[in-house]
Amino acid sequence: MKAAPLDGAEKAAARRAARAIDALRRGWPIGVTAGGQQLNLLPVETGSLEAALPASGTVSLLISASRAATLKLLNQFAAADPNLPIQIRLAAPVTAAEIVAIVDPVLDMQYPMKGPFRSETLTNPKAAIAAMELARHGALLPAFLIVDEAEDIVEAEDVAAYADSTALTISAHARLPVAANAEAHIYGFRSDADATDHIALVIGKRDASTPVVRLHSECLTGDVLGSLKCDCGPQLHAALEQMGEASWGILLYLRQEGRGIGLINKLRAYALQDQGFDTVDANQRLGFAIDARDFSIAARMLELLNVPTVRLLTNNPEKVEGLEACGVTVEERLPVKIAANPHNEFYLDTKRDRTGHQL
């Protein structure tokens, strides 16, 4: 039971990228090749920086365009592409703590004075862009120390193959009575390229009617811990109640924590919110997209479940657009109405005013 299976070459490319992501999360240097040249990079967040930093000479660092903008480096070169990563040079000796303070915006108030450093011409722009994407896929801060050697090698084209490798398999299925409806079944989906698992909970007895469907991105703090900073937990339970009242429904539980930036980066975004930034600016200061989720995964899950048409529970028009772009018919958008509290009022206003959410 697969949707759009990868061919052998695509699968091999996606798996090379997956291995590179695993290497980055373990703190190992990787080599990214493009145009016949290789760029060797050590991830700042997980790598052993002290061992890699020279005692003299210079150190080159690769950071995201948004981080460079915060550091007032984006327009240092008049011809610079504002979306390209920025390569900066520092005079050695420099400590690991100083490097981390440069790349992590959460530390800006603690370490406001940085430098001196200057931008330099990108060693390999295509490889640099691919490296940033690998970091984001791995939910790591998009920042690298440029080093001399690396054993794990990936091509820039492999990263693009990984981004397209969302073919899924239904790997498990079982009955799962839930509070909303004892007549429920759970399906586990696994990706061809990585170990990410997604879940579909089918509530009620399937019939010829259009199901009520909710795309819900994983939120540990809201769904499990009852966080008051967001509306995720209340939305999840309200959606389950609405499905229980309908003929039948499907909850697609997507493992895309923090709008796709990962749990640790979401907590960093929370820390930036404590400093006065809204959720949009916090994500961008970290070097991530405002919303990095991939709703095509949900469309493939619905395809495997043989559900071509849905009544979608959402306040987010982008979910409607994302599903329809993948061939799913959204018969109706059903709003999810959740009362605000003093801790999430600003967050809900930001979703309305800056990301287009609506009731």
Summary of the structure (lengths in Angstrom):
residues: 359
radius of gyration: 22.0
end to end distance: 35.8
largest distance: 71.6
contacts: 1179
relative contact order: 0.13
helix: 36%
strand: 24%
